[in-house]
């Protein structure tokens, strides 16, 4: 794994954490801790970017795009897929935790 691939994964994780924090702030009734929002966002960010990348052509971590450097890491698949996936997974975790409390 080269450094450009690692940069793409880091961008996906950061975007996922941002998406997870945003949905965690919006869903105040689901009392989640920071660790839950961070981990859910990070895992969801990688998964969401991979899913969006496969739908748009190519995987979430693309070897051909990895050769392009930091510019290719900041593309639509990594940023929107990461933020969306992080928000969706964190929202699901929050809903499950809220349902378990009842």
Secondary structure by P-SEA (a helix, b strand, c coil): ccaaaaaaaaaaaaaaaaaaaaaaaaaccccccaaaaaaaaaaaaaaaaaaaaaaaccccccccccccccccccccccaaaaaaaaaaaaaaaaaaaaaaac
